[in-house]
Amino acid sequence: MVCCLPAAGFVSRIGRTSADPCKRTAYTTDVVPDVIIPVLNEAAALPALLTAMPPGYRPVVVDNGSTDGSGDIARAAGAAVVVEPRPGFGSACWAGLVATDPADGVVCFIDGDGSLDPGDLPVVAAPVLARRADLVLGARRPTEAAAWPRHARAANAVLAFELRRRTGQGFSDLGPMRAARRDDLVALGIVDRRFGWPLEMVLRAAAAGWRIEERPIPYRPRTGRSKVTGTVLGTARATRDMARLLK
């Protein structure tokens, strides 16, 4: 059976019952989070990424218009797949979020390009699972210069500075690996459906008085061609979307 869930107008959640065709022993337990993975043409990165998922952590891959078979690769690996036809990073993240139903109430996010190691997810999720934090960001530490091009690092530094200035908290990175409680995230009311999604999440969480923490994680060169941070144009588009939220 194929687990392919259309996100447009989607209201029910991906469950963990024995009737779930996506349930796989390697990914499904009652004590760990669902992992939302937004993808757009990440066929080259997905096999290794899904294989590296920590025991019990269940990947929910959101296919945001891929033409390279990313969704089929994810299904073959046992991941739940949500199809989100509306373009935009935030659209994919939102579709994955509302589709999840984690038994422990916690969701994680990780990029689908292979730049982050799923093995670090427990480090990021642990404070939320223990209820010591409401949102945890994985602060990227590049393993080599090619992992984080200079233009992308500079843009991130500016955004992190603005976050520190506006919130009074010591942010160093808008980390794409993060963890929070699923229902609390839904209730935040994030409206951006483009590249502003990660920034709006942190701004709204800080305004709501959430306990926000960072954990350092390794950041590797991505697999395949970059569509955002690896190009000046992609970085400019992402920065433009985020800048709108800082006006």
PASEBA-1860 file (N, C-alpha, C; in nm, 3 decimals):
! residues 247
1> MVCCLPAA> 0.084/-0.120/0.000/0.000/0.000/0.000/0.088/0.125/0.000 ~ 0.038/0.230/-0.062/0.113/0.354/-0.070/0.058/0.452/0.031 ~ 0.148/0.511/0.110/0.105/0.614/0.203/0.134/0.749/0.139 ~ 0.037/0.804/0.071/0.055/0.932/0.001/-0.061/1.020/0.041 ~ -0.036/1.123/0.120/-0.143/1.200/0.178/-0.148/1.339/0.118 ~ -0.252/1.375/0.045/-0.260/1.511/-0.010/-0.280/1.611/0.101 ~ -0.202/1.720/0.099/-0.207/1.816/0.208/-0.314/1.922/0.188 ~ -0.348/1.956/0.066/-0.445/2.062/0.043/-0.578/2.023/0.105
9> GFVSRIGR> -0.624/2.105/0.201/-0.749/2.076/0.269/-0.738/1.960/0.365 ~ -0.618/1.921/0.399/-0.596/1.802/0.481/-0.634/1.829/0.626 ~ -0.711/1.742/0.689/-0.754/1.766/0.826/-0.715/1.655/0.921 ~ -0.713/1.531/0.876/-0.679/1.422/0.966/-0.528/1.410/0.977 ~ -0.484/1.331/1.076/-0.341/1.319/1.100/-0.292/1.179/1.067 ~ -0.161/1.169/1.049/-0.098/1.040/1.027/-0.085/0.971/1.162 ~ -0.155/0.862/1.182/-0.152/0.795/1.310/-0.046/0.688/1.319 ~ -0.043/0.621/1.434/0.055/0.515/1.459/-0.014/0.382/1.489
17> TSADPCKR> -0.136/0.366/1.444/-0.208/0.242/1.472/-0.155/0.131/1.385 ~ -0.193/0.009/1.419/-0.147/-0.107/1.343/-0.202/-0.107/1.202 ~ -0.310/-0.028/1.178/-0.368/-0.022/1.045/-0.294/0.077/0.955 ~ -0.202/0.149/1.011/-0.128/0.250/0.933/-0.036/0.180/0.835 ~ -0.053/0.199/0.703/0.031/0.132/0.605/0.174/0.183/0.608 ~ 0.198/0.300/0.675/0.334/0.353/0.681/0.408/0.305/0.805 ~ 0.343/0.230/0.892/0.408/0.190/1.016/0.519/0.089/0.988 ~ 0.640/0.124/1.034/0.756/0.036/1.021/0.824/0.028/1.156
25> TAYTTDVV> 0.868/-0.092/1.193/0.929/-0.111/1.324/1.046/-0.017/1.347 ~ 1.125/0.008/1.244/1.244/0.091/1.261/1.210/0.235/1.294 ~ 1.090/0.281/1.259/1.056/0.420/1.275/0.950/0.446/1.381 ~ 0.884/0.345/1.432/0.763/0.370/1.510/0.775/0.317/1.653 ~ 0.769/0.411/1.749/0.757/0.374/1.890/0.659/0.472/1.951 ~ 0.633/0.457/2.081/0.540/0.546/2.146/0.608/0.656/2.225 ~ 0.740/0.669/2.214/0.809/0.763/2.303/0.901/0.860/2.231 ~ 0.894/0.869/2.102/0.983/0.961/2.031/0.906/1.041/1.928
33> PDVIIPVL> 0.964/1.150/1.879/0.890/1.243/1.793/0.873/1.195/1.650 ~ 0.780/1.260/1.581/0.773/1.255/1.437/0.874/1.357/1.383 ~ 0.932/1.328/1.268/1.034/1.415/1.209/0.985/1.464/1.073 ~ 0.960/1.592/1.061/0.909/1.651/0.938/1.026/1.688/0.848 ~ 1.023/1.638/0.724/1.132/1.659/0.629/1.075/1.718/0.501 ~ 1.079/1.850/0.483/1.032/1.911/0.358/1.133/1.886/0.247 ~ 1.086/1.841/0.131/1.180/1.813/0.022/1.128/1.866/-0.111 ~ 1.224/1.907/-0.193/1.199/1.943/-0.332/1.317/1.891/-0.412
41> NEAAALPA> 1.295/1.778/-0.478/1.400/1.715/-0.559/1.525/1.680/-0.477 ~ 1.506/1.595/-0.378/1.616/1.550/-0.292/1.638/1.400/-0.303 ~ 1.618/1.345/-0.424/1.632/1.201/-0.443/1.771/1.151/-0.407 ~ 1.872/1.232/-0.432/2.009/1.188/-0.404/2.039/1.180/-0.255 ~ 1.974/1.265/-0.177/2.005/1.272/-0.034/1.916/1.181/0.052 ~ 1.794/1.154/0.008/1.697/1.087/0.094/1.737/0.946/0.140 ~ 1.791/0.860/0.055/1.821/0.725/0.103/1.912/0.723/0.226 ~ 2.021/0.797/0.222/2.112/0.800/0.336/2.049/0.870/0.456
49> LLTAMPPG> 1.972/0.975/0.429/1.908/1.050/0.538/1.810/0.962/0.614 ~ 1.726/0.890/0.542/1.626/0.806/0.607/1.688/0.686/0.675 ~ 1.795/0.633/0.618/1.865/0.521/0.680/1.927/0.562/0.814 ~ 1.968/0.688/0.823/2.036/0.737/0.943/1.939/0.783/1.052 ~ 1.810/0.771/1.029/1.712/0.814/1.128/1.730/0.735/1.258 ~ 1.733/0.800/1.374/1.748/0.727/1.501/1.635/0.626/1.521 ~ 1.662/0.517/1.589/1.556/0.417/1.613/1.433/0.481/1.676 ~ 1.318/0.452/1.616/1.193/0.502/1.669/1.148/0.634/1.611
57> YRPVVVDN> 1.239/0.718/1.569/1.200/0.847/1.512/1.136/0.824/1.375 ~ 1.014/0.872/1.358/0.940/0.843/1.236/0.945/0.959/1.138 ~ 1.005/0.941/1.021/1.011/1.049/0.923/0.878/1.071/0.851 ~ 0.841/1.196/0.839/0.725/1.237/0.761/0.778/1.329/0.651 ~ 0.794/1.274/0.532/0.852/1.347/0.420/0.741/1.424/0.349 ~ 0.762/1.553/0.331/0.664/1.636/0.261/0.721/1.668/0.123 ~ 0.660/1.610/0.021/0.703/1.629/-0.117/0.640/1.755/-0.171 ~ 0.721/1.858/-0.192/0.672/1.990/-0.230/0.694/2.017/-0.379
65> GSTDGSGD> 0.650/1.921/-0.463/0.658/1.941/-0.607/0.778/1.878/-0.673 ~ 0.833/1.774/-0.613/0.952/1.710/-0.670/0.920/1.645/-0.805 ~ 1.020/1.647/-0.893/1.008/1.582/-1.023/1.111/1.470/-1.039 ~ 1.183/1.439/-0.931/1.290/1.340/-0.939/1.258/1.210/-0.865 ~ 1.130/1.192/-0.826/1.092/1.070/-0.757/1.121/1.070/-0.609 ~ 1.142/1.187/-0.549/1.172/1.193/-0.406/1.064/1.125/-0.321 ~ 0.938/1.148/-0.356/0.830/1.087/-0.279/0.831/0.936/-0.287 ~ 0.856/0.882/-0.405/0.862/0.736/-0.420/0.978/0.676/-0.341
73> IARAAGAA> 1.091/0.745/-0.340/1.206/0.697/-0.264/1.174/0.695/-0.116 ~ 1.107/0.798/-0.068/1.070/0.804/0.074/0.973/0.693/0.111 ~ 0.875/0.669/0.025/0.779/0.561/0.052/0.849/0.427/0.057 ~ 0.939/0.403/-0.039/1.009/0.275/-0.044/1.094/0.254/0.081 ~ 1.136/0.363/0.144/1.217/0.353/0.266/1.131/0.339/0.391 ~ 0.998/0.346/0.375/0.908/0.328/0.488/0.862/0.456/0.553 ~ 0.896/0.570/0.494/0.852/0.698/0.551/0.708/0.727/0.513 ~ 0.639/0.800/0.600/0.509/0.855/0.562/0.535/0.970/0.467
81> VVVEPRPG> 0.452/0.987/0.366/0.471/1.091/0.267/0.345/1.177/0.258 ~ 0.365/1.306/0.270/0.258/1.405/0.249/0.290/1.478/0.120 ~ 0.193/1.491/0.032/0.212/1.565/-0.092/0.154/1.705/-0.074 ~ 0.239/1.805/-0.085/0.196/1.945/-0.073/0.224/2.016/-0.206 ~ 0.119/2.035/-0.288/0.140/2.096/-0.421/0.165/2.246/-0.417 ~ 0.125/2.312/-0.309/0.146/2.456/-0.302/0.293/2.485/-0.275 ~ 0.358/2.562/-0.361/0.502/2.584/-0.346/0.535/2.667/-0.223 ~ 0.655/2.645/-0.170/0.702/2.724/-0.057/0.749/2.637/0.057
89> FGSACWAG> 0.864/2.674/0.114/0.918/2.599/0.227/0.821/2.597/0.344 ~ 0.761/2.712/0.372/0.664/2.718/0.481/0.541/2.634/0.454 ~ 0.499/2.628/0.328/0.384/2.544/0.293/0.413/2.398/0.325 ~ 0.535/2.354/0.290/0.573/2.215/0.316/0.582/2.188/0.465 ~ 0.641/2.280/0.540/0.653/2.260/0.685/0.516/2.256/0.752 ~ 0.427/2.346/0.711/0.293/2.348/0.770/0.216/2.220/0.737 ~ 0.225/2.176/0.612/0.155/2.054/0.572/0.203/1.935/0.654 ~ 0.334/1.926/0.674/0.387/1.817/0.755/0.344/1.827/0.900
97> LVATDPAD> 0.343/1.949/0.952/0.306/1.969/1.092/0.163/1.926/1.119 ~ 0.068/1.972/1.038/-0.073/1.940/1.065/-0.104/1.794/1.036 ~ -0.018/1.726/0.960/-0.042/1.585/0.929/0.007/1.491/1.037 ~ 0.093/1.540/1.126/0.152/1.452/1.227/0.060/1.432/1.346 ~ 0.086/1.324/1.417/0.014/1.295/1.541/0.108/1.218/1.632 ~ 0.217/1.280/1.677/0.317/1.208/1.757/0.262/1.166/1.892 ~ 0.292/1.044/1.930/0.239/0.992/2.056/0.289/1.071/2.176 ~ 0.412/1.123/2.166/0.466/1.201/2.277/0.440/1.349/2.262
105> GVVCFIDG> 0.373/1.389/2.153/0.337/1.528/2.133/0.446/1.615/2.073 ~ 0.562/1.558/2.044/0.676/1.637/2.000/0.706/1.610/1.853 ~ 0.737/1.718/1.779/0.780/1.705/1.640/0.917/1.768/1.624 ~ 0.992/1.714/1.529/1.120/1.771/1.490/1.114/1.811/1.344 ~ 1.203/1.901/1.305/1.220/1.939/1.165/1.366/1.917/1.128 ~ 1.388/1.870/1.006/1.524/1.856/0.955/1.520/1.875/0.805 ~ 1.622/1.941/0.751/1.629/1.958/0.606/1.650/1.824/0.539 ~ 1.603/1.814/0.414/1.612/1.687/0.341/1.731/1.677/0.249
113> DGSLDPGD> 1.830/1.766/0.265/1.941/1.771/0.170/2.067/1.700/0.216 ~ 2.063/1.635/0.332/2.178/1.561/0.380/2.281/1.644/0.453 ~ 2.256/1.773/0.473/2.353/1.859/0.542/2.352/1.839/0.692 ~ 2.246/1.782/0.744/2.233/1.757/0.887/2.222/1.608/0.913 ~ 2.279/1.564/1.024/2.279/1.423/1.060/2.157/1.393/1.148 ~ 2.067/1.306/1.103/1.952/1.270/1.187/1.993/1.215/1.323 ~ 2.114/1.165/1.333/2.162/1.116/1.462/2.169/1.223/1.569 ~ 2.166/1.351/1.528/2.167/1.460/1.624/2.027/1.499/1.671
121> LPVVAAPV> 1.925/1.441/1.613/1.788/1.475/1.653/1.760/1.454/1.802 ~ 1.807/1.344/1.863/1.781/1.328/2.006/1.842/1.438/2.092 ~ 1.954/1.495/2.049/2.016/1.604/2.123/1.925/1.726/2.124 ~ 1.864/1.753/2.009/1.776/1.869/1.996/1.641/1.843/2.062 ~ 1.591/1.722/2.053/1.457/1.690/2.105/1.455/1.671/2.256 ~ 1.566/1.631/2.315/1.567/1.592/2.457/1.512/1.699/2.550 ~ 1.552/1.827/2.539/1.497/1.927/2.633/1.346/1.946/2.620 ~ 1.293/1.929/2.498/1.148/1.942/2.479/1.076/1.821/2.537
129> LARRADLV> 1.131/1.703/2.511/1.071/1.581/2.566/1.069/1.585/2.718 ~ 1.174/1.643/2.777/1.183/1.651/2.924/1.108/1.771/2.979 ~ 1.047/1.850/2.890/0.972/1.971/2.927/1.060/2.075/2.995 ~ 1.188/2.077/2.961/1.277/2.182/3.009/1.282/2.300/2.913 ~ 1.237/2.277/2.791/1.234/2.382/2.689/1.110/2.363/2.603 ~ 1.066/2.472/2.540/0.949/2.466/2.453/0.988/2.459/2.305 ~ 1.105/2.514/2.273/1.157/2.512/2.136/1.309/2.503/2.144 ~ 1.365/2.408/2.072/1.511/2.394/2.068/1.557/2.402/1.924
137> LGARRPTE> 1.659/2.485/1.900/1.716/2.502/1.767/1.854/2.437/1.764 ~ 1.881/2.366/1.656/2.015/2.312/1.636/2.103/2.420/1.574 ~ 2.198/2.472/1.650/2.287/2.578/1.601/2.398/2.515/1.519 ~ 2.403/2.547/1.392/2.494/2.482/1.299/2.640/2.517/1.324 ~ 2.724/2.413/1.319/2.868/2.428/1.329/2.928/2.358/1.207 ~ 2.970/2.433/1.105/3.015/2.371/0.980/3.135/2.281/0.999 ~ 3.132/2.165/0.937/3.243/2.071/0.944/3.353/2.107/0.845 ~ 3.320/2.189/0.745/3.417/2.238/0.648/3.361/2.363/0.583
145> AAAWPRHA> 3.449/2.442/0.523/3.408/2.572/0.469/3.298/2.559/0.365 ~ 3.302/2.453/0.284/3.204/2.436/0.177/3.063/2.411/0.228 ~ 3.051/2.372/0.354/2.919/2.341/0.409/2.831/2.465/0.420 ~ 2.896/2.580/0.445/2.819/2.703/0.469/2.886/2.817/0.395 ~ 2.846/2.843/0.271/2.909/2.948/0.191/2.908/3.082/0.263 ~ 3.005/3.164/0.229/3.024/3.290/0.300/2.901/3.380/0.293 ~ 2.837/3.387/0.175/2.721/3.475/0.163/2.604/3.428/0.251 ~ 2.588/3.296/0.261/2.479/3.242/0.344/2.508/3.263/0.492
153> RAANAVLA> 2.634/3.246/0.530/2.670/3.266/0.670/2.652/3.412/0.710 ~ 2.687/3.503/0.620/2.672/3.645/0.649/2.524/3.682/0.667 ~ 2.440/3.630/0.578/2.296/3.659/0.589/2.240/3.604/0.720 ~ 2.282/3.483/0.757/2.236/3.423/0.881/2.281/3.505/1.002 ~ 2.403/3.558/0.996/2.455/3.638/1.107/2.371/3.764/1.129 ~ 2.330/3.826/1.018/2.246/3.946/1.028/2.112/3.912/1.090 ~ 2.052/3.802/1.045/1.921/3.762/1.099/1.932/3.723/1.246 ~ 2.039/3.654/1.283/2.057/3.616/1.423/2.075/3.740/1.510
161> FELRRRTG> 2.147/3.839/1.458/2.163/3.965/1.532/2.028/4.031/1.555 ~ 1.945/4.035/1.451/1.813/4.095/1.465/1.728/4.019/1.567 ~ 1.740/3.887/1.566/1.667/3.808/1.664/1.713/3.842/1.806 ~ 1.843/3.852/1.826/1.895/3.887/1.959/1.845/4.025/2.002 ~ 1.849/4.118/1.907/1.809/4.255/1.940/1.661/4.265/1.974 ~ 1.579/4.190/1.903/1.434/4.200/1.922/1.382/4.117/2.038 ~ 1.451/4.008/2.069/1.400/3.918/2.173/1.479/3.923/2.302 ~ 1.603/3.975/2.296/1.687/3.976/2.415/1.747/3.840/2.448
169> QGFSDLGP> 1.733/3.744/2.357/1.789/3.611/2.379/1.911/3.590/2.290 ~ 2.000/3.502/2.332/2.130/3.488/2.269/2.134/3.395/2.150 ~ 2.055/3.419/2.049/2.053/3.332/1.931/2.181/3.348/1.849 ~ 2.233/3.235/1.801/2.348/3.238/1.711/2.313/3.189/1.571 ~ 2.196/3.125/1.556/2.163/3.064/1.428/2.013/3.041/1.419 ~ 1.961/3.052/1.296/1.822/3.013/1.269/1.822/2.866/1.229 ~ 1.857/2.780/1.320/1.882/2.641/1.289/1.765/2.569/1.223 ~ 1.789/2.501/1.111/1.682/2.427/1.044/1.645/2.298/1.114
177> MRAARRDD> 1.734/2.244/1.199/1.695/2.131/1.283/1.639/2.189/1.412 ~ 1.516/2.150/1.444/1.452/2.206/1.563/1.348/2.110/1.616 ~ 1.305/2.133/1.739/1.205/2.048/1.803/1.113/2.134/1.888 ~ 0.986/2.094/1.894/0.885/2.164/1.973/0.766/2.072/1.990 ~ 0.672/2.113/2.072/0.550/2.036/2.088/0.455/2.067/1.973 ~ 0.401/1.965/1.913/0.323/1.979/1.791/0.204/2.073/1.808 ~ 0.121/2.052/1.910/0.000/2.133/1.924/0.033/2.277/1.957 ~ 0.140/2.301/2.032/0.180/2.438/2.063/0.225/2.511/1.936
185> LVALGIVD> 0.294/2.440/1.847/0.336/2.501/1.721/0.216/2.539/1.635 ~ 0.119/2.450/1.628/-0.002/2.480/1.552/-0.070/2.604/1.608 ~ -0.075/2.613/1.740/-0.144/2.725/1.805/-0.070/2.858/1.789 ~ 0.059/2.853/1.755/0.134/2.978/1.735/0.076/3.060/1.621 ~ 0.014/2.994/1.524/-0.048/3.066/1.414/0.050/3.121/1.312 ~ 0.154/3.046/1.281/0.252/3.090/1.181/0.183/3.103/1.046 ~ 0.200/3.217/0.981/0.128/3.242/0.856/0.218/3.240/0.732 ~ 0.348/3.262/0.749/0.437/3.263/0.633/0.443/3.124/0.571
193> RRFGWPLE> 0.437/3.119/0.439/0.443/2.991/0.369/0.562/2.986/0.273 ~ 0.656/3.077/0.292/0.776/3.078/0.210/0.897/3.056/0.300 ~ 1.007/3.124/0.272/1.129/3.104/0.350/1.127/3.177/0.484 ~ 1.023/3.256/0.508/1.013/3.325/0.637/0.964/3.237/0.750 ~ 0.918/3.116/0.716/0.862/3.025/0.818/0.955/3.005/0.938 ~ 1.084/2.971/0.921/1.168/2.945/1.039/1.183/3.067/1.129 ~ 1.195/3.185/1.069/1.210/3.307/1.149/1.081/3.341/1.221 ~ 0.968/3.330/1.151/0.841/3.362/1.216/0.814/3.270/1.334
201> MVLRAAAA> 0.852/3.143/1.321/0.833/3.051/1.432/0.906/3.101/1.557 ~ 1.031/3.143/1.541/1.109/3.187/1.656/1.055/3.319/1.711 ~ 1.019/3.412/1.624/0.966/3.541/1.669/0.837/3.522/1.748 ~ 0.747/3.439/1.695/0.621/3.416/1.766/0.642/3.340/1.897 ~ 0.732/3.244/1.895/0.760/3.167/2.017/0.818/3.258/2.125 ~ 0.910/3.346/2.087/0.968/3.438/2.185/0.863/3.534/2.239 ~ 0.777/3.585/2.151/0.672/3.677/2.193/0.573/3.609/2.288 ~ 0.556/3.477/2.271/0.463/3.402/2.356/0.528/3.358/2.487
209> GWRIEERP> 0.656/3.392/2.507/0.723/3.358/2.630/0.776/3.216/2.637 ~ 0.794/3.153/2.521/0.847/3.017/2.520/0.990/3.013/2.571 ~ 1.025/2.902/2.632/1.164/2.877/2.670/1.235/2.822/2.547 ~ 1.329/2.899/2.494/1.397/2.863/2.369/1.544/2.839/2.398 ~ 1.595/2.726/2.348/1.735/2.691/2.369/1.800/2.656/2.237 ~ 1.933/2.655/2.237/2.011/2.609/2.123/2.098/2.492/2.166 ~ 2.126/2.404/2.070/2.221/2.296/2.089/2.312/2.293/1.966 ~ 2.443/2.294/1.983/2.532/2.290/1.866/2.525/2.156/1.795
217> IPYRPRTG> 2.520/2.161/1.662/2.516/2.039/1.582/2.607/2.056/1.461 ~ 2.668/1.949/1.412/2.752/1.958/1.292/2.669/1.990/1.168 ~ 2.731/2.064/1.077/2.666/2.104/0.953/2.759/2.068/0.838 ~ 2.713/1.979/0.750/2.796/1.923/0.644/2.757/1.979/0.508 ~ 2.843/1.964/0.409/2.801/2.001/0.272/2.678/1.920/0.232 ~ 2.584/1.984/0.166/2.462/1.916/0.126/2.491/1.816/0.014 ~ 2.397/1.725/-0.007/2.404/1.631/-0.118/2.329/1.690/-0.237 ~ 2.392/1.694/-0.352/2.326/1.746/-0.472/2.332/1.897/-0.481
225> RSKVTGTV> 2.258/1.951/-0.577/2.260/2.094/-0.607/2.176/2.173/-0.508 ~ 2.234/2.280/-0.455/2.163/2.363/-0.360/2.063/2.454/-0.430 ~ 1.947/2.473/-0.365/1.846/2.561/-0.421/1.832/2.691/-0.341 ~ 1.897/2.695/-0.223/1.881/2.813/-0.138/2.019/2.865/-0.095 ~ 2.072/2.813/0.016/2.192/2.872/0.074/2.317/2.854/-0.012 ~ 2.315/2.758/-0.102/2.433/2.735/-0.185/2.445/2.833/-0.301 ~ 2.343/2.914/-0.323/2.347/3.011/-0.432/2.318/3.150/-0.376 ~ 2.379/3.250/-0.438/2.356/3.388/-0.394/2.210/3.425/-0.415
233> LGTARATR> 2.152/3.385/-0.530/2.013/3.419/-0.559/1.919/3.353/-0.458 ~ 1.942/3.225/-0.429/1.858/3.155/-0.333/1.865/3.217/-0.195 ~ 1.987/3.254/-0.152/2.003/3.319/-0.022/1.932/3.453/-0.021 ~ 1.941/3.528/-0.132/1.875/3.659/-0.139/1.724/3.645/-0.127 ~ 1.669/3.544/-0.191/1.524/3.523/-0.183/1.481/3.488/-0.041 ~ 1.557/3.399/0.023/1.524/3.361/0.160/1.536/3.480/0.253 ~ 1.642/3.559/0.237/1.662/3.676/0.322/1.552/3.779/0.300 ~ 1.509/3.795/0.175/1.400/3.889/0.145/1.272/3.848/0.216
241> DMARLLK> 1.240/3.717/0.212/1.118/3.670/0.280/1.126/3.694/0.430 ~ 1.243/3.670/0.488/1.259/3.690/0.631/1.259/3.837/0.669 ~ 1.317/3.921/0.582/1.322/4.064/0.610/1.182/4.124/0.624 ~ 1.088/4.069/0.550/0.950/4.119/0.559/0.895/4.104/0.701 ~ 0.939/4.001/0.770/0.889/3.976/0.904/0.952/4.069/1.008 ~ 1.063/4.133/0.970/1.135/4.219/1.065/1.100/4.365/1.050 ~ 1.008/4.397/0.959/0.969/4.537/0.940/0.879/4.586/1.054
END
